[in-house]
């Protein structure tokens, strides 16, 4: 292995985690938008709920509880872009209700 090849390989290994952090894996994770204690609007969801939320007994309790808390506190707020909910947004709202959340907390007036 030449020095140039070793340097390139080392650089690639160092940059791989950064590149992975910049891309989103399509794992069906909930996106709460910007980290704010009390957001003024909702972020659209890019993906439908994944197994972390939908696997019944195999679901991740922390992930489910964070999503439930978010909708209970913010679900009646409008979307940040003023648009109607997408199919993905509606599926998350449905899941919230299926898991025992009150439908009143996911009515943002645009559904």
GUMAR-334102 format. One line per 8 residues: their letters; for each residue x, y, z of N, C-alpha, C. Coordinates in nm, 3 decimals. Layout:
N
a = X:Y:Z:X:Y:Z:X:Y:Z ~ ...
END
This chain:
111
xxxxxxxx = 0.086:-0.116:0.000:0.000:0.000:0.000:0.091:0.123:0.000 ~ 0.063:0.215:-0.089:0.144:0.336:-0.096:0.098:0.435:0.011 ~ 0.182:0.534:0.036:0.148:0.636:0.133:0.024:0.713:0.090 ~ 0.014:0.737:-0.039:-0.102:0.810:-0.092:-0.230:0.729:-0.072 ~ -0.226:0.600:-0.097:-0.341:0.513:-0.079:-0.379:0.505:0.069 ~ -0.281:0.493:0.155:-0.306:0.486:0.299:-0.368:0.616:0.349 ~ -0.319:0.729:0.299:-0.373:0.859:0.338:-0.517:0.872:0.292 ~ -0.545:0.832:0.168:-0.681:0.840:0.116:-0.775:0.749:0.195
xxxxxxxx = -0.729:0.630:0.227:-0.810:0.537:0.305:-0.837:0.593:0.445 ~ -0.734:0.648:0.507:-0.750:0.708:0.640:-0.847:0.824:0.637 ~ -0.839:0.908:0.536:-0.929:1.022:0.523:-1.072:0.974:0.502 ~ -1.089:0.873:0.421:-1.223:0.818:0.396:-1.284:0.763:0.525 ~ -1.202:0.694:0.605:-1.251:0.640:0.731:-1.289:0.750:0.830 ~ -1.215:0.860:0.828:-1.246:0.972:0.916:-1.372:1.046:0.873 ~ -1.395:1.057:0.744:-1.508:1.133:0.693:-1.638:1.052:0.683 ~ -1.629:0.921:0.687:-1.749:0.836:0.673:-1.857:0.868:0.776
xxxxxxxx = -1.822:0.880:0.907:-1.928:0.913:1.003:-1.993:1.048:0.978 ~ -1.915:1.145:0.930:-1.973:1.276:0.899:-2.069:1.267:0.782 ~ -2.033:1.192:0.681:-2.121:1.176:0.566:-2.248:1.103:0.607 ~ -2.237:1.005:0.692:-2.355:0.931:0.738:-2.446:1.021:0.819 ~ -2.390:1.112:0.895:-2.471:1.202:0.976:-2.546:1.303:0.891 ~ -2.494:1.333:0.772:-2.558:1.431:0.685:-2.669:1.371:0.601 ~ -2.675:1.243:0.590:-2.780:1.179:0.513:-2.880:1.118:0.609 ~ -3.005:1.115:0.568:-3.104:1.056:0.658:-3.137:0.917:0.610
xxxxxxxx = -3.126:0.824:0.699:-3.164:0.688:0.667:-3.315:0.680:0.670 ~ -3.372:0.613:0.575:-3.517:0.599:0.568:-3.560:0.491:0.667 ~ -3.558:0.528:0.795:-3.593:0.429:0.897:-3.728:0.456:0.962 ~ -3.801:0.554:0.910:-3.933:0.582:0.964:-3.931:0.649:1.099 ~ -3.827:0.728:1.126:-3.818:0.798:1.253:-3.900:0.926:1.251 ~ -3.951:0.964:1.365:-4.029:1.086:1.380:-3.937:1.206:1.380 ~ -3.974:1.312:1.309:-3.896:1.434:1.303:-3.972:1.543:1.378 ~ -3.920:1.583:1.493:-3.986:1.687:1.573:-3.946:1.826:1.528
xxxxxxxx = -3.871:1.837:1.419:-3.831:1.967:1.368:-3.721:2.028:1.451 ~ -3.707:2.161:1.443:-3.601:2.228:1.518:-3.616:2.202:1.668 ~ -3.504:2.183:1.733:-3.506:2.158:1.878:-3.544:2.287:1.950 ~ -3.670:2.298:1.984:-3.720:2.414:2.056:-3.812:2.365:2.167 ~ -3.805:2.426:2.283:-3.891:2.381:2.392:-4.039:2.389:2.358 ~ -4.078:2.493:2.287:-4.218:2.511:2.250:-4.225:2.562:2.106 ~ -4.219:2.472:2.008:-4.225:2.518:1.868:-4.357:2.588:1.839 ~ -4.351:2.683:1.748:-4.472:2.758:1.712:-4.547:2.694:1.596
xxxxxxxx = -4.484:2.595:1.532:-4.547:2.529:1.418:-4.494:2.387:1.405 ~ -4.563:2.307:1.325:-4.525:2.166:1.305:-4.437:2.149:1.182 ~ -4.343:2.057:1.193:-4.263:2.017:1.078:-4.336:1.904:1.006 ~ -4.333:1.903:0.875:-4.390:1.791:0.800:-4.303:1.668:0.820 ~ -4.364:1.552:0.823:-4.292:1.426:0.835:-4.256:1.377:0.695 ~ -4.131:1.340:0.677:-4.082:1.295:0.547:-4.109:1.147:0.524 ~ -4.130:1.073:0.631:-4.146:0.927:0.622:-4.265:0.883:0.705 ~ -4.319:0.769:0.669:-4.423:0.707:0.751:-4.358:0.643:0.872
xxxxxxxx = -4.435:0.620:0.979:-4.377:0.559:1.100:-4.312:0.425:1.071 ~ -4.195:0.406:1.127:-4.120:0.281:1.110:-4.142:0.188:1.228 ~ -4.072:0.076:1.227:-4.089:-0.027:1.329:-4.063:0.020:1.472 ~ -3.982:0.124:1.490:-3.958:0.175:1.626:-4.090:0.216:1.691 ~ -4.191:0.249:1.608:-4.319:0.299:1.657:-4.434:0.201:1.635 ~ -4.417:0.111:1.541:-4.530:0.027:1.496:-4.515:-0.121:1.527 ~ -4.412:-0.161:1.597:-4.386:-0.302:1.620:-4.455:-0.361:1.743 ~ -4.558:-0.296:1.792:-4.628:-0.348:1.909:-4.535:-0.364:2.026
xxxxxxxx = -4.523:-0.486:2.078:-4.435:-0.512:2.191:-4.289:-0.486:2.158 ~ -4.253:-0.489:2.029:-4.115:-0.466:1.988:-4.083:-0.320:1.963 ~ -4.181:-0.231:1.978:-4.157:-0.089:1.957:-4.066:-0.035:2.067 ~ -4.002:0.077:2.039:-3.913:0.140:2.136:-3.993:0.238:2.222 ~ -4.015:0.207:2.347:-4.099:0.291:2.432:-4.057:0.438:2.434 ~ -3.928:0.465:2.441:-3.883:0.605:2.446:-3.922:0.680:2.319 ~ -3.902:0.617:2.204:-3.937:0.682:2.077:-4.087:0.708:2.071 ~ -4.166:0.608:2.111:-4.312:0.622:2.108:-4.355:0.734:2.203
xxxxxxxx = -4.301:0.734:2.324:-4.341:0.836:2.421:-4.301:0.977:2.377 ~ -4.185:0.991:2.313:-4.144:1.122:2.263:-4.239:1.171:2.155 ~ -4.281:1.083:2.065:-4.375:1.120:1.960:-4.510:1.158:2.022 ~ -4.556:1.078:2.118:-4.684:1.105:2.183:-4.680:1.240:2.257 ~ -4.571:1.265:2.328:-4.557:1.393:2.400:-4.558:1.510:2.303 ~ -4.488:1.495:2.191:-4.480:1.602:2.092:-4.619:1.637:2.040 ~ -4.697:1.536:2.001:-4.831:1.564:1.948:-4.925:1.617:2.055 ~ -4.914:1.567:2.177:-5.000:1.617:2.283:-4.975:1.765:2.307
xxxxxxxx = -4.851:1.807:2.301:-4.815:1.946:2.325:-4.829:2.036:2.203 ~ -4.811:1.981:2.083:-4.801:2.067:1.964:-4.894:2.030:1.849 ~ -4.967:1.922:1.859:-5.042:1.869:1.745:-5.149:1.959:1.688 ~ -5.192:2.060:1.760:-5.295:2.149:1.706:-5.236:2.272:1.637 ~ -5.104:2.282:1.636:-5.040:2.397:1.572:-5.038:2.378:1.420 ~ -5.035:2.487:1.343:-5.029:2.474:1.197:-4.891:2.426:1.153 ~ -4.884:2.380:1.029:-4.755:2.342:0.973:-4.677:2.468:0.940 ~ -4.547:2.462:0.955:-4.461:2.579:0.939:-4.473:2.643:0.801
xxxxxxxx = -4.500:2.561:0.699:-4.511:2.617:0.565:-4.654:2.657:0.530 ~ -4.747:2.640:0.623:-4.886:2.678:0.600:-4.963:2.580:0.513 ~ -4.899:2.473:0.469:-4.963:2.375:0.382:-5.045:2.274:0.464 ~ -5.127:2.201:0.393:-5.206:2.094:0.454:-5.115:1.977:0.490 ~ -5.160:1.889:0.578:-5.080:1.772:0.613:-5.061:1.680:0.492 ~ -4.945:1.620:0.486:-4.916:1.523:0.380:-4.969:1.387:0.422 ~ -4.959:1.290:0.333:-5.000:1.152:0.367:-4.918:1.101:0.485 ~ -4.790:1.136:0.490:-4.705:1.094:0.600:-4.751:1.159:0.731
xxxxxxxx = -4.784:1.289:0.726:-4.832:1.358:0.846:-4.960:1.294:0.897 ~ -5.051:1.262:0.806:-5.177:1.199:0.846:-5.154:1.062:0.909 ~ -5.057:0.985:0.857:-5.029:0.853:0.913:-4.974:0.865:1.054 ~ -4.887:0.963:1.080:-4.836:0.983:1.215:-4.949:1.022:1.309 ~ -5.038:1.110:1.265:-5.152:1.150:1.348:-5.242:1.030:1.377 ~ -5.264:0.946:1.277:-5.345:0.824:1.297:-5.278:0.733:1.399 ~ -5.147:0.717:1.390:-5.075:0.633:1.483:-5.087:0.687:1.625 ~ -5.077:0.817:1.639:-5.093:0.881:1.770:-5.227:0.841:1.832
xxxxxxxx = -5.333:0.848:1.754:-5.466:0.813:1.803:-5.476:0.662:1.829 ~ -5.422:0.580:1.739:-5.424:0.435:1.758:-5.354:0.394:1.887 ~ -5.251:0.469:1.927:-5.175:0.437:2.048:-5.238:0.496:2.174 ~ -5.355:0.557:2.159:-5.427:0.608:2.275:-5.429:0.758:2.291 ~ -5.369:0.831:2.197:-5.372:0.977:2.205:-5.510:1.031:2.172 ~ -5.541:1.146:2.226:-5.670:1.212:2.203:-5.669:1.280:2.066 ~ -5.768:1.248:1.984:-5.777:1.302:1.848:-5.775:1.455:1.848 ~ -5.821:1.518:1.954:-5.821:1.666:1.959:-5.681:1.724:1.951
xxxxxxx = -5.581:1.645:1.990:-5.444:1.696:1.990:-5.373:1.682:1.856 ~ -5.438:1.628:1.758:-5.377:1.621:1.624:-5.464:1.688:1.520 ~ -5.554:1.770:1.564:-5.640:1.846:1.473:-5.582:1.984:1.457 ~ -5.507:2.005:1.350:-5.446:2.136:1.329:-5.532:2.224:1.239 ~ -5.656:2.186:1.218:-5.747:2.267:1.140:-5.729:2.258:0.991 ~ -5.635:2.177:0.945:-5.609:2.166:0.801:-5.631:2.022:0.754 ~ -5.681:1.934:0.839:-5.696:1.794:0.800:-5.836:1.770:0.746
END
